[in-house]
Amino acid sequence: MNKIVSLCKRRGFIFPGSEIYGGINGFWDYGPLGVELKNNLKKIWWRNMVYDREDVVGVDAAIIMNPKVWEVSGHTQAFTDPLVECKKCHHRFRADKIKTSHCPDCGGELTSPKKFNLLTEVYIGTVEDEKRKTYLRGEITQGVFVNFKNVVDSTRVKIPFGIAQIGKAFRNEITPGNFTYRSREFEQMELEYFIEPNEKEGERWFNYFLELRLNWYKKLGIKENNLRIREHAVDERAHYAKKAVDIEYQAPFGWSEFEGIHHRGDWDLSRHNIKYQDKITNNEYYPWVIEVSGGVDRAVLFFLIDSYYEENQRVILKLNYSLAPIKAAIFPLLKNKPELVDKAKKIYQNLKNNFMVIFDDRGNIGKRYLYQDEIGTPFCITVDFQTLKDNTVTIRDRDTTNQIRLNIDKIHDFLSNKIS
């Protein structure tokens, strides 16, 4: 983990939030490479879960909603953790994680457990005494449910169908930690899939989405032996869940959940009193919901960990080509030869409208290769003196270091085929 954290800071993937003022626990900023990696992940998810399907539409709901939403959904009552506090150093810990009656930090005596709400309070309004308390959303899910009727009335969707969303959520985490894994501000990518209230349908769609999501991570490069599924016991399920299964990753800090498949039953729509009317039979009912809920930040972290290699004194991020922040780097062999620099810049200009590419002429060619390997760039394209003779370049593969020569006119198709 120390190597991953160091790499992320050094190469511009992830920075501590507000670092120049000492930071703030549980908040992180994504740098130039991190934001590209994160956006690539979200784009691929949206394409697979929305564009490639005929039964899913998308929404983007507000972060702040009427506080009634959280009362009706049960979050103000059930979205809590039992806490104990050290009487000496006043550090707080989740009661279910503490095995002794003494503080693990200083040895002081612990208080009895008290309920602690994970929702982050926020006040809106312009006059201090008249400000209204509400919450930053603790999950993005409720924005879908409160808009269920609007979506049905404004589109041609009919059950079974899904509503997808990607967005920020906030939790008043007691002990943020393990880099970005447990944060107070994070991003989720979720699908709420609505079905008839039928046990067989529920089981069918639950199993379908579990297999779909597990295979998605494998296809994007997560090693199969680092993935597992774990079903929640009855006493650990969320208050809304009829069934819940986590997809977990074997991180350096242990098996850790980063996506959940939940059978929410009719909990949400019945609480909000929103029914669906079948236009053919005129039957009205509260649909059941199969939820696919993944953490964007957690997935990014695990892709970074899983792709990290050290080989022959070089660090390589073997990211899937479609996830890699930079797809190709274009080099002139020598920066003091104008004819090579001009040719390399022309290639860069021709590619940059279709691919995330960079031009680099810093240092010697070996150091440039090492830098691009470390940030996960799949291909390095070098303009050399032979280029001036026959219009070919060398293309070096990140993972194998093998090189081929290719005509400049074929670079675009080469990258398209590899990255797709």
C-alpha positions as a printed Julia matrix, in Angstrom:
420×3 Matrix{Float64}:
   0.0     0.0     0.0
   2.88    2.4     0.74
   4.14    1.93   -2.83
   0.66    2.56   -4.27
   0.11    5.69   -2.16
   3.57    7.0    -3.1
   2.99    6.35   -6.8
  -0.41    8.05   -6.73
   1.03   11.2    -5.15
   4.25   11.26   -7.2
   2.63   10.76  -10.6
  -0.57   12.73  -10.15
  -3.23   10.09   -9.61
  -4.52   10.98   -6.12
  -3.58   13.77   -3.68
  -4.64   14.32   -0.04
  -7.53   16.8     0.06
  -6.58   20.36    1.09
  -3.01   19.19    1.61
  -1.44   22.68    1.84
  -3.51   23.28    5.0
  -2.74   19.94    6.61
  -5.39   17.93    4.77
  -8.75   16.7     6.02
  -9.3    13.11    7.02
 -11.4    11.06    4.62
 -11.25   13.4     1.61
  -9.11   12.98   -1.52
  -8.43   14.92   -4.72
  -7.83   13.25   -8.08
  -4.92   14.63  -10.1
  -4.45   14.83  -13.89
  -3.95   11.08  -14.33
  -6.38   10.04  -11.6
  -9.29   11.95  -13.08
  -8.68   10.34  -16.48
  -8.59    6.84  -14.95
 -11.71    7.54  -12.93
 -13.59    9.01  -15.9
 -12.59    6.07  -18.1
 -14.0     3.64  -15.54
 -17.29    5.56  -15.33
 -17.59    5.83  -19.13
 -17.07    2.1   -19.59
 -19.61    1.34  -16.84
 -22.18    3.69  -18.39
 -21.65    2.26  -21.86
 -22.06   -1.32  -20.64
 -24.94   -0.7   -18.23
 -26.93    1.87  -20.23
 -25.91    2.26  -23.89
 -25.47   -1.45  -24.58
 -28.89   -2.28  -23.12
 -32.43   -1.54  -24.26
 -33.96   -1.84  -20.79
 -32.01    0.85  -18.88
 -32.19    4.65  -18.78
 -30.17    7.11  -16.73
 -30.74    9.97  -14.29
 -28.59   12.44  -12.37
 -30.37   13.4    -9.15
 -29.48   16.24   -6.78
 -27.04   15.65   -3.92
 -29.31   17.48   -1.44
 -32.93   16.37   -1.2
 -35.89   17.15    0.99
 -35.05   15.67    4.45
 -38.37   13.81    4.34
 -36.73   11.47    1.81
 -34.28   10.21    4.45
 -36.95    9.9     7.12
 -39.24    7.85    4.88
 -36.39    5.68    3.56
 -35.43    4.76    7.12
 -31.94    6.23    7.0
 -32.39    8.66    9.88
 -33.31    5.71   12.1
 -31.32    2.77   10.69
 -28.28    4.36    9.04
 -26.27    4.23   12.24
 -23.24    2.58   13.77
 -22.74    1.81   17.48
 -19.75    3.81   18.78
 -17.55    3.65   21.84
 -15.35    6.56   22.94
 -12.12    6.53   24.92
 -12.48    8.54   28.12
  -8.8     9.45   27.99
  -7.89   10.34   24.36
 -11.52   10.72   23.15
 -10.92    8.65   20.0
 -14.03    6.9    18.73
 -14.33    3.37   17.43
 -17.07    1.16   16.04
 -18.22   -1.07   18.88
 -18.36   -4.14   16.63
 -14.67   -3.72   15.74
 -13.37   -3.47   19.32
 -12.71   -6.76   21.1
 -11.64   -5.34   24.49
 -12.91   -2.79   27.01
  -9.85   -0.58   26.57
  -8.79    1.89   23.89
  -6.49    0.34   21.25
  -4.67    3.7    20.91
  -3.88    4.64   24.51
  -5.29    1.9    26.73
  -7.91    4.18   28.3
 -11.33    3.05   29.44
 -14.08    2.97   26.8
 -17.63    4.27   27.19
 -20.66    2.11   26.59
 -21.8     1.99   22.92
 -23.87    4.9    21.58
 -25.69    5.25   18.27
 -23.97    7.44   15.66
 -25.76    8.53   12.48
 -23.69    8.24    9.31
 -25.68   10.89    7.43
 -23.81   14.19    7.07
 -25.95   17.12    8.16
 -26.12   20.28    6.06
 -28.06   23.5     6.59
 -29.63   25.48    3.77
 -31.07   28.99    3.79
 -29.74   32.54    3.97
 -30.87   33.67    7.43
 -29.01   31.99   10.29
 -32.02   31.38   12.52
 -34.17   30.16    9.64
 -31.76   27.67    8.11
 -33.26   24.27    7.44
 -31.46   21.07    8.33
 -31.18   18.39    5.7
 -28.46   15.94    4.66
 -25.83   15.31    2.04
 -27.04   12.08    0.51
 -25.67    8.98    2.19
 -26.31    6.95   -0.97
 -27.31    7.94   -4.51
 -30.07    5.34   -4.57
 -32.92    7.43   -3.19
 -32.62    9.92   -6.07
 -33.72    7.11   -8.38
 -36.67    6.04   -6.25
 -38.14    9.52   -5.77
 -37.96    9.98   -9.56
 -39.44    6.58  -10.43
 -42.83    7.96  -11.45
 -41.26   10.82  -13.4
 -39.17    8.35  -15.41
 -42.09    6.01  -16.1
 -44.38    8.9   -17.14
 -41.81   10.59  -19.38
 -40.39    7.55  -21.2
 -41.54    4.29  -22.77
 -39.97    2.03  -20.14
 -41.92   -0.91  -18.79
 -41.08   -3.52  -16.2
 -38.58   -5.1   -16.14
 -36.35   -2.05  -16.59
 -33.55   -0.24  -14.84
 -32.51    3.28  -13.9
 -28.77    3.96  -13.73
 -26.9     6.74  -11.97
 -23.33    7.76  -11.15
 -22.73   10.38   -8.47
 -21.26   11.56   -5.2
 -22.37   10.38   -1.78
 -21.24   11.27    1.74
 -20.94    9.35    4.99
 -19.82   10.57    8.36
 -17.32    7.71    8.62
 -15.92    7.25   12.11
 -12.53    5.9    11.08
 -11.63    6.69    7.44
  -8.64    4.69    6.34
  -6.77    2.42    3.93
  -6.1     5.32    1.57
  -9.25    6.02   -0.49
 -11.02    2.81    0.51
 -12.98    4.28    3.41
 -13.69    7.94    2.7
 -16.24   10.5     3.79
 -16.85   11.69    0.24
 -17.0     9.06   -2.5
 -18.61    8.25   -5.8
 -21.02    5.45   -6.61
 -22.19    3.81   -9.83
 -25.55    2.15   -9.38
 -28.31    0.42  -11.25
 -31.77   -0.01   -9.71
 -33.54   -2.71  -11.7
 -37.32   -2.93  -11.25
 -39.11   -6.25  -11.57
 -42.48   -7.83  -10.8
 -42.9    -8.85   -7.13
 -42.23  -12.51   -7.79
 -39.75  -14.78   -6.01
 -38.59  -16.57   -9.15
 -38.08  -13.27  -10.98
 -36.17  -11.93   -8.0
 -33.84  -14.92   -7.9
 -33.33  -14.9   -11.69
 -32.39  -11.25  -11.95
 -30.28  -11.3    -8.79
 -28.15  -14.15  -10.13
 -27.99  -12.56  -13.57
 -26.59   -9.27  -12.31
 -24.18  -10.94   -9.88
 -22.6   -12.92  -12.72
 -22.67   -9.91  -15.05
 -20.83   -7.65  -12.62
 -18.28  -10.23  -11.53
 -17.37  -10.94  -15.17
 -17.15   -7.19  -15.89
 -14.3    -6.76  -13.43
 -12.52   -9.85  -14.75
 -12.82   -8.57  -18.32
 -11.26   -5.26  -17.27
  -8.26   -7.05  -15.87
  -8.83   -7.83  -12.19
  -7.18  -11.19  -11.48
  -9.75  -13.89  -10.82
  -7.93  -15.17   -7.73
  -8.22  -11.69   -6.19
 -12.02  -11.71   -6.48
 -14.63  -13.52   -4.46
 -18.32  -13.22   -3.6
 -19.59  -13.21   -0.03
 -23.25  -13.41    0.95
 -24.4   -11.36    3.94
 -25.77  -13.21    6.92
 -29.28  -12.2     7.97
 -28.03  -10.17   10.93
 -25.6    -8.08    8.84
 -27.87   -7.1     5.97
 -28.87   -3.5     5.49
 -32.32   -2.6     6.79
 -33.81   -2.74    3.29
 -32.24   -5.99    2.01
 -33.99   -9.32    1.42
 -30.66  -10.69    0.18
 -27.2    -9.16   -0.27
 -23.95  -10.37   -1.82
 -20.66   -8.48   -1.91
 -18.01   -8.68   -4.59
 -14.76   -8.49   -2.63
 -11.15   -7.85   -3.62
  -8.1    -9.3    -1.88
  -6.4    -6.01   -1.01
  -3.16   -5.66    0.99
  -5.38   -4.87    3.99
  -7.55   -7.98    3.54
 -10.66   -9.03    1.62
 -12.66   -5.85    1.06
 -16.07   -5.17   -0.46
 -16.3    -2.79   -3.4
 -19.57   -3.72   -5.07
 -22.83   -5.07   -3.72
 -25.75   -6.84   -5.36
 -28.85   -6.28   -3.2
 -32.39   -7.57   -3.36
 -34.24   -4.59   -1.87
 -37.72   -6.06   -2.35
 -40.42   -3.38   -2.33
 -38.93   -1.57    0.68
 -38.17    1.7    -1.09
 -41.13    2.22   -3.38
 -43.6     1.06   -0.75
 -42.07    3.48    1.8
 -42.39    6.31   -0.71
 -45.84    4.96   -1.71
 -45.03    4.85   -5.42
 -46.79    2.15   -7.4
 -46.35    0.91  -10.96
 -49.36    0.33  -13.21
 -49.11   -2.3   -15.91
 -50.63   -0.67  -19.0
 -51.78   -4.02  -20.41
 -53.4    -5.62  -17.35
 -54.0    -2.38  -15.38
 -52.6    -4.17  -12.32
 -50.96   -1.9    -9.76
 -48.15   -3.04   -7.49
 -44.99   -1.99   -5.73
 -42.11   -3.28   -7.9
 -39.23   -5.17   -6.38
 -35.74   -3.83   -6.88
 -32.48   -5.6    -7.65
 -29.68   -3.16   -6.98
 -26.16   -3.13   -8.4
 -24.07   -0.7    -6.32
 -20.37   -0.19   -6.97
 -17.85    2.19   -5.46
 -16.0     4.18   -8.11
 -13.15    5.18   -5.8
 -12.76    1.68   -4.4
 -12.72    0.16   -7.88
 -10.08    2.69   -9.03
  -7.93    1.82   -6.01
  -8.22   -1.91   -6.63
  -7.44   -1.55  -10.35
  -4.29    0.37   -9.39
  -3.27   -2.28   -6.85
  -4.03   -5.18   -9.18
  -2.1    -3.68  -12.1
   1.03   -2.78  -10.11
   4.14   -4.75  -11.08
   7.86   -4.45  -10.48
   9.96   -6.06  -13.23
  13.66   -5.64  -13.98
  13.97   -2.46  -11.95
  10.95   -0.84  -13.57
   7.5    -0.17  -12.14
   4.63   -0.96  -14.49
   0.92   -0.3   -14.2
  -0.54   -3.0   -16.43
  -3.92   -1.3   -16.64
  -6.44   -2.48  -19.17
  -5.9    -0.36  -22.3
  -9.4     1.1   -22.08
  -8.8     2.21  -18.47
  -5.3     3.64  -18.96
  -5.27    7.44  -18.48
  -2.9     7.99  -21.43
  -3.27    5.72  -24.46
   0.0     6.58  -26.2
   3.02    8.84  -25.77
   4.71   10.31  -28.84
   8.46   10.9   -28.67
  11.05   12.45  -30.95
  14.19   10.34  -30.54
  16.21   13.51  -29.89
  14.78   16.85  -28.72
  17.54   18.88  -30.39
  16.7    17.7   -33.91
  13.92   19.98  -35.26
  12.99   17.6   -38.07
  12.25   14.8   -35.56
  10.41   17.12  -33.17
   8.24   18.55  -35.96
   7.32   15.1   -37.23
   6.46   13.86  -33.73
   4.31   16.93  -33.04
   2.36   16.38  -36.27
   1.61   12.79  -35.23
   0.53   14.03  -31.8
  -1.79   16.67  -33.33
  -3.36   14.09  -35.64
  -4.08   11.65  -32.8
  -5.13   13.89  -29.93
  -8.66   14.55  -31.2
  -9.48   10.83  -30.99
  -7.23    9.54  -28.21
  -5.82   10.76  -24.93
  -2.17   11.05  -26.03
   0.77   13.13  -24.88
   3.93   14.54  -26.49
   7.11   14.01  -24.46
  10.69   15.02  -25.27
  12.13   15.19  -21.73
  15.36   13.35  -20.94
  16.65   10.33  -22.8
  14.39    7.77  -24.44
  14.99    5.18  -21.69
  13.77    7.49  -18.94
  10.7     8.38  -20.98
   9.84    4.69  -21.32
  10.2     4.18  -17.56
   7.92    7.14  -16.81
   5.21    5.95  -19.21
   5.39    2.39  -17.82
   4.87    3.78  -14.32
   1.69    5.66  -15.26
   0.27    2.77  -17.3
   0.61    4.13  -20.87
   0.15    1.11  -23.19
   2.16    2.37  -26.18
   5.13    4.62  -26.84
   5.54    5.9   -30.39
   9.02    7.08  -31.34
   9.99    9.19  -34.34
  13.59    8.41  -35.34
  15.82    9.01  -38.33
  14.32    6.09  -40.25
  10.96    7.85  -39.96
  12.33   10.64  -42.14
  13.24    8.08  -44.8
  10.21    5.76  -44.98
   7.47    7.38  -42.84
   7.48    4.57  -40.26
   7.73    4.82  -36.47
   8.55    2.38  -33.69
   5.67    1.4   -31.4
   6.73   -0.09  -28.06
   4.38   -2.26  -26.0
   4.26   -1.43  -22.27
   3.89   -4.97  -20.95
   6.36   -6.83  -23.17
   8.69   -3.96  -24.25
   8.52   -5.47  -27.76
   8.71   -2.99  -30.63
   7.27   -2.97  -34.13
   7.64   -0.56  -37.01
   4.46    0.83  -38.47
   3.61    3.36  -41.13
   2.35    6.66  -39.7
  -0.89    6.31  -41.68
  -1.74    3.11  -39.78
  -1.21    4.39  -36.21
  -4.83    5.52  -35.77
  -6.27    2.13  -36.73
  -3.66    0.34  -34.64
  -4.65    2.27  -31.48
  -8.38    1.9   -32.22
  -8.11   -1.86  -32.51
  -5.97   -2.24  -29.4
  -7.95    0.08  -27.12
 -11.42   -1.13  -28.09
